[in-house]
Amino acid sequence: MEEPGTEEPQEPTPSVPAPRVDPASYPPSPHWSADAKLLVVGMLFILSLLGLYLVRNVLAIAALASLIAFLVAPLIRIAHRRFHVPKGLALLLAYSVVFVGTLAFGFLLARSIVASIVELDPIGQVEDARDWLIKEAGEDGTIIVLGLTIDVRGVIADLGTAGDADGEVILDAEALLEYLGRGLSGVRTVLGLFTAIVTSAIVTILVAMYLNADSGRMHSAVIRQLPPGYERDGLMMMRAQKRVWRGYLYGQLVNSLITGTLVFIVLSLVGLPGAFLMGSIMVVLNMIPTFGPILAAIPGVLAALISGSTQFPDLERYWFALVVAGIYLVVVQAQANIIAPRVMGTAVRLRPSVVLLGLLVGFHVGGFLGSLLAVPIIASIRDVCVYLWDKLIDRDPYPLEESTAPQPIGDDV
């Protein structure tokens, strides 16, 4: 019998490797119940709303980048498919053309706008307005407009200049320092604003380029994620959405260019100073349906009322302002009833009341960009709602498109 503590050491047992687990040996996971699917959908919806709230400050950049990518896509498609240019090179060429064209157009536009402002002579307009108010105001400094008595003494004082008896402006050292401080503060503000605009523009262009580069893969990925049997519906829905956005955006752009050009030509013929500036304002604001042309007409009528006509100097300013207002009315009606239907066709097919409500909501949510995109967004939502309703009542959403071959799931830049 061995004494305690004298046992011989045992040989270590060799380790046996754990068996490798093959995922294919397990059955597929069970399907979720209807309640589980509903719960997941609700959670995803809530998380989506939370995500939109968290990224709300960059939504404008994302929307603008998507808009640029959508507008540049035809150039890339033509270079890539028709002239067989590699897609990467076609992307760079398209954005280079857009960049150079934008710079050239912006330079010419800036020069023309500056020339129009010089032609309007804002300083002289202020002096003329002050002289007119002094002439029209009574001894008590009031004028009567549409039966209302308005005290204009404060306005006359604001339009005047402070100086000595000879009209020379007096500035002491303290006032000079104050003006210099305001000027430096304004320069810093302008530089900060310019830096922010340039940075946002660069980020927007980069995002747009990535969207164009990945458009084909994103298109294919969307189709692959559709449930079996819904590929045709997905392709037809994409085709409908493209028809809405292309028809509206390109149509509205052409419509605005034509309308602004007409405004510039007619106002130049009647002798309104700054006619090019008024035409440029019409091009920009006419992109907003209904309200845009009305807002664009206001500065033109005011310029006519203040400056008068260079072509008809004997015409009273009141009458000239009415003539300019009539010109805007005729041009706007022409673009609404003749130009717009021909260049836009039936891209959106929305009732005027729906458009008005959409514009109000879009402006409240996203300002000018929201107003610009409100109409195609509403049209897109309408198409989705019509599709869902057709499926709810067991009706084919695209009965007239059954014989139409769907678009290929290829590179769709």
Protein Blocks (a to p, Z undefined) as FASTA:
>chain_A
ZZehiaccdddddddddddddfklpccdddddfklmmmmmmmmmmmmmmmmmmmmmmmmm
mmmmmmmmmmmmmmmmmmmmmnopafklmmmmmmmmmmmmmmmmmmmmmmmmmmmmmmno
mmlmmmmmmmmmmmmpcfkopaceehiacdfklmmmmmmccddfnopacddfklmmmmmm
mmmmmmmmmmmmmmmmmmmmmmmmmmmmmmmmmmmmmmmmmmmmpcehilmmmmmmmmmm
mmmmmmmmmmmmmmmmmmmmmmmmmmmmnopghklmmmmmmmmmmmpghjlmmmmmmmmm
mmmmmnopfklmmbcfklmmmmmmmmmmmmmmmmmmmmmmmmnopmnopafklmmmmmmm
mmmmnommlmmmmmmmmmmmmmmmmmmmmmmnopafblmlmmpccddfbdcZZ
